[in-house]
Amino acid sequence: MRPRNVWQALASPRYLLSSWPWRSAGYLLSGALAGIVVLVVITLGMVLGGALSVVAVGLPLLALTALSGVPVGAMERGRLRLIDRSQAPDPHRRPAEPGLWSWLTYRYREQATWRELGYALLLAVVLWPLDALVLGACAAVPLSLMSTPAVMQLYGNGEEARVVKQWTVTGWPEAFATAAAGFVLLVLGCCVLGLLAGAQAELTRLLITEKRSELGDRVTELTRSRVRLVDAFEAERRRIERDLHDGAQQRIVALTMTLGLARLDAPPGPLADQLAKAHQEAGRALAELRELIHGIHPKVLADYGLEAAVADAADRSAIPVDLDLALPGRYPEAVEAAAYFVVCEALANVARHSGASRAGVTGRHAAGRLFLEIRDDGRGGARTGGGGRQVRLPGGRDAG
């Protein structure tokens, strides 16, 4: 299995032959360089802000310096990919309102902003000197030892060579022994680089990425928001159904009765014919309105539940429908409404497009989930364009 982070790579016997030692060295080297830049920026911001505070210009500069951890955090989450392929989620949330002022005030109230500022100070003061020191001890020194024979040949005329400016090698056996020791130290140094890079990455992930509790809170809030939207939609649909049922439908019923009475009282002739046509049109409008009300939220679904509503939809289908439903009890209103309209839409598509002679609806409830299957014996072959493809579904239909 391909390692996803440096810890998994260190546990593999092929660690030294992989790219992970190079990735660890690159992570520490880039951290040292970034730390120097962050140190310079924070120092300049604090010095200039403190010096200019007497003229009220330095206070905004100090306030902006406090936000310097935000770009540092974004940079560090990107650098984490060098030694950890796992996702590093951004802990910041999007402000509710657009604009620079909203963004600034929102960032100042977030805990993640101050954690990132603390990490930036830690990087500028502690981490980058540590990275530079370890890189020098684990890479530069072993490589210098390994180059002793070459240095002795090129600069010492084959007689002597200075080793890391500490001692002098005066013979070839000693030079090759020093190179062998440097190779052993390099192997050990690669492991040390991986350990330090992994530990620093864990610290970075702890401080500047979204914590599990924060992620869980966000998921919970999104779930609650979705539930509120669904409930609001259901309430609005019920309100529309109630207004149509109690308002427009009653008026059309009254209009139909009035036209019927006028038709009976009118003498035979053109007027009676026109009243008869108007009465028929009012009856059609009433039937269409009742069908519309039934489609918005059928009363049978609200009163008797999903199984009865699906049976009613099957009875009204243009083609025969076989039912095999085992749905104990009632479900949440949103679930019943969604399932019902899925069945109605599927049966309508079967009747219009498949040319089927028979359809079937199967429903089960297992492991806390509702399963519905709509099948038919018609033709398929749906296409979404030149790149469409066919997928065989149960019952003989094809879907693109």
N, C-alpha and C positions, 0 to 999 in steps of 0.2 A: 504494500500500500504506500502511496506517495505521501511523504510527511507534509503535514499542514503547518507546522511551526518548528522552531529550532529545537524545542524539547523532544519532539518525536524524532527529529533527525539525530540528536545526540545519542538516543537509545539504539540507533542503527549502527551495525559494524561498518557500514559504507559511508559514515559521516565524513571522514577525511577525503574520500574520493568524490564527494558530491559538491554542489555549489554552496552549501550552507556555511562553511567557514568563510568563503568570500562574501556571502551575504551578511554574515555577522560583522565582519571587518568593515564592510561598507556602511552598515547601520551605525556602528560606533564612530567611524570617521565622519559621516555626515552629521551625526549628533554633536561631535566636537566643533565642527565648523558652524553649525546652526547655533550652538551655545555661545560662541564668540559674538556672532551677529546680534543675538538677543541681548547679551550683556551690554554691548555698545548702545543699542537702541534704548533699553530701559534706563541705563545710566544717563544718556543724553536727555531723555524725557524728564527724569527726576531733577537733574541739575538745572536744565533750562526752566522747567516748571517752577522750581523753588526760587530761582533768581528773578523770574518775571512775575512772581506772585504779588509783588508790591504794586504792580501796575494792572492787576486784575486780568492779565493775559495768561499768566502761568497756571491759574486754576483750571481752565478748560484743557490745557496741555497735560496737567497731572491727571485729570479725569480720563483723557484719551489714553494716557500711559497705563491706567488701570485696566483698559480693554486690550492691552497688547497681548494678553494671554489667548484671546480668541483666534487670531491668525496663527499663533504658535500651536494651539491645539489642533487646528485644521491641518497644519503642516505635519505634526507628529502622527496624527491618524493616518496620513498618507504614507509616512515613513514606516509605519508598522507593517505594511505589506511586504517589506524586505524580509522579515523573519517570521511573519505570522499571516497566513492566508485567510484567517478567520475575519469576519466582518467586524469593523470597528464603528459602531453606530454613533452618529452625532448626537450629543446630549442636548443640544439647543433646540428649542421649539420656535416655530414661525410666529411672529407677532400677529395679533388679531387684526391690527390696522396697518396699512402701508405707510411709508414715510420714514425719514431718518430719525426723527424724534421718537417715534414709537419703537423703532428698533433699539435705540440707545437705552430708553427707559426699561424696555423689556429685558435687555441684556444685563443691566445693573441689578435687576431683581432676581436673576437666575443664580442658583448655587453653582452651576457648571462654569459660569464666567469666573468666579473667584477661585474655583479649583484649578482652572486653566492658568490663572495668574500665578497661583502658588507653584504650579508646575513650571511655568516660565522662569520664575525666580530660582527654583531648584536646578533647572537646566543651566541657567547662567552662572550660578555660583558653585554648584557641586558636581553636576553630572558631566559637563564637558571636560573639566580638568581630569576627572576620573577616567573618562573615555580616552583622552589623549595619553594619560599615563599608562593605562593597560595596553593600548595599541603599541606604544613604544617598547614596553617590557616584553610583550608576547609576539611581536612581529619584527620591529626594527632591530632589537638586540639579537634574536636568533638568526636573522638574515645577515647581520654583520658578522656573526661568528662563522656562518657557512661560507662567506666570501673570503675568509682568511687566506686560503691557498692562492686565489686569484690576485688578491692585494699583494701578497708576498712576491708573486711572479712579476706583476706589473710595476710595482712601486718600490719593492725591496730588493730587486735584483736577485731574487731567489734565496736571500740570506735571512731577512727578518721582516716582520710586519707588526704594526700596532693594532691591537684588538680592542675595539670600543674605547680607544684612548686611555686604557687602564693598564695593560701589560703588553709586553713585547714577546712575539713568537720568533724563535731563532732557528728552527729546523723544520724540515718537511714532515716528519712524524708528528711533531707537536701541532703543526698547522692542520693536518688532516684530522687529528684527534679533536681539535677545536671545531672544525667543520662538522664532525659527527655529533659533537655535543650540541652544536647549534641546530642540527636537524632534529634531535630529540626534543630540545626546547621548543622548536617550532611546532612539532606535533602536539606537545602539551599546551602550547600557547593557543593553538586553534581550538582546543577544547575549552580553555579558559575564556576565549573570546565568545564562544557560543553560550557559555554559562552566563557571562555578564550581559550579553545582548538579550538573552531570554529573561533574565531578572529585570533588566531595565524596561523591557517591553511589558512585563506584567505590571510594573509600577506605573508605566504610562497608561496602560489600559484601565487601571484602577482609578486614575485621577481624571482623565480627559475623555473617557468614553461613557456612554450611557450605562448606568448600573442596571442590574436585573430588576431591582425594585422600581426604578423609574420607567423601565420598559414595560413592566407589568402594569404600572399605573396608567401608562399611555394606552396600552391595549384595552384595559378596563374602561377608560374614558371613551375610546373609539367604539367599543361594544355598546356602552350606554347611549352614546350619541346615535348609533344606528338604530337602537331600539326606540329611542324617542322619535326619530324620523318616521319609522314604520308605524308607530302608534299615531303620530300626527296625520300620516297619510290615511290610515284606516278611519280615524275620526272624521277627517274631511270627506272621505268617500261616503260614510254613513250620513253625514249632514246633507250632502248632495242628494243621496237617495231619498232621505226623509223629505227634503224640500220638493223634490219632483213628485213624490207619492202624495204628499198632503197638499201641494199647491197646484202645479201644472196639470197633474192627472185629474184632480177633482174639477178643475175648470173645463178641461176637455170633455169629461163625462157630462157636466152640465150643458156644455155646448151641444153635444150629441143628442141629449134628451130634448133640448129646445128645438133643434133641427127636426128631430123625429116628430114632435108634436106639431110643428109648423107644417111638416109634410102631410100629416093626417088632416089638418084643417084646410089646406090649400085645395082649391078645385082642380080637376084635371086640366093639364095644359103645360105650356112652357115653364111657368113658375114652379109647378109641382115637380117637373123633371129636374130643374136646377136644384131644388131643395133635396131631391133624392140623391143627386150627385154629391152635394155638400155633405149630406148625412153619411154617405159611404166614405168620403174622404176623411171626415172626422173620426169615423170608426177605424179606418186604417191608421190615422195618426195616433189614436188611443192605443191600438195594438202595438205600434212601434215604440211608443213611450213606455208601455208596460214591459216590452222586451228590453228596452234600454235600462229601466229600473232593475229588472231582474239581472242584467249583466253587471250593473254596478255593484250590487251586493244582494244576492238572492235571499229571500226571507227563509227559505228552507235551510240554507246554510247556517243562518243565525239561530234558528229554532231547533234544528234536529242534528246538525253536525255534518261533517265531511262525507260520511258514507251515504247518507240520504241525499245530499246535494249532488254527489257524483252519479247516483242512481237516477236522479231527476234529469241530469245532463245527458245520460245515456238514453233515457226515454225520449228526449227531444231531439236526439241525433238523427240525421237523415239516413244513416245506414244502421243495421242491427249491431248492437254492442253487447258482448259477453262480459259480465262482471264477476270478479273473484276478489272480493274485498274482505279483509280481516283486520278491521281498525277498531280496537277496543277503546271506549271512552272518547272524550273530547280533547282537542288540541288547542293551543293558543290561537286566538283569532287571526293573527297574521299568518300563521302556518296554514290554517285551514283555507284562508282566502287565497294564498299563493298556490297551494296544491289544487284547489278547485279551478282556478283560472288556467293553470297549466293543462289540466285535463280538457277543459272546454276548448282551448286553443288548439290542442292536438287533435281532438275529434273534428273540429271545424276544418283543419288542414287535410285530414284524411278524407272527409267528404268532398272537399273541393278539388284536390289535386291528385289523389292516389288512384282513383278508379277502383277502390276496394269494394268488395261485397260484404265484408264483415270486419269488425274490429273488436278489440278486447282491452279491458282495463283490469290490471292486477294491483292490489294494494296490500302492503304488509307493514308492521311495526316491529322492529327488532333493535336491540342494543341502543335504545333511546333515539332511534332515527326512523323517519317515515320514508318508505320506498314505494314509488308508483311507477308502473310500466304500462305504456300505451302501445299496442301493436295492431297491425292490420295485414291483410293479404293482398294489398295493392302493389302498384309499381312504384319504383323510386326514381333515382337518376337526377336528383337535384344538383344544380350547378351554380357556383358562385363566380364563374368566369373561366377564362382559358386555363387557369391553374387549378380548377376544381378537381376534387378526387372523391371517389365513392367509398363509403364505409357501410358495411352490411350491419343492419340492426335486426334485433329479434322480430320475427313476424314477416320477413321478406321485403322490408322497405330499405331503400338506400338513402343515405343522407350525404350531402356534399360537405 
